[in-house]
């Protein structure tokens, strides 16, 4: 099973996105978090294979959370989700080491499918030798 974490503070969007993931992919287990702090706790407890991270979260934003996760768990794949298709957001996502960038209003499920299927084919588990020692 592929473990996915959806980090999104908007309850309505989070539930709809989770439902769509379940409909498209029967081989995933989905956890959710509303804040960056909650996401960090869940990742430390059990790193997922893939995280869909909202860029605008209360407290620590999604880019800051992405940077922290990538520092400690570099093999966890992170796809940024945002309602704002701004060049500076795309650049920041790259800078903070996000693997993908999706705009909520123009989300293409074939792109999500490609990402998820690539992980299903290649995953060896983020817990296996992926934590950086500092």
ZIDAZI-V781980 format. One record per pair of residues at least 12 apart in sequence whose C-alpha atoms are under 6 Angstrom apart, sorted by the first residue. I is the first residue (numbers start at 1). J is the second residue. D is the distance in Angstrom with one decimal. If there is no record, write none. Layout:
i=(I/I)
j=(J/J)
d=(D/D)
This chain:
i=(1/1/2/3/3/3/3/4/4/4/4/5/5/5/5/6/6/6/7/7/7/7/7/8/8/9/35/36/36/49/49/50/50/50/51/52/52/52/53/53/54/54/54/55/67/72/72/73/73/75/75/76/78/78/79/79/79/80/80/81/81/82/82/83/83)
j=(27/28/28/28/29/48/49/30/48/50/51/30/31/32/51/32/51/52/32/33/34/53/54/34/54/34/57/60/65/76/126/76/77/78/78/78/79/80/80/81/80/81/82/82/96/131/132/130/131/126/130/126/98/99/99/100/101/101/102/102/103/103/104/103/104)
d=(5.3/5.3/4.5/5.7/4.9/4.8/5.3/4.8/5.5/4.9/5.7/5.7/4.8/5.3/4.7/4.7/5.8/4.9/5.8/4.7/5.7/4.9/5.9/5.1/5.2/4.4/6.0/5.6/5.8/5.3/5.9/5.9/4.7/5.8/4.7/6.0/4.9/5.9/4.8/5.6/5.8/4.6/5.7/5.6/5.1/5.4/5.2/5.6/4.8/5.8/5.8/5.9/5.3/5.4/5.7/4.4/5.6/4.7/5.9/5.0/5.8/5.1/5.6/5.5/5.1)
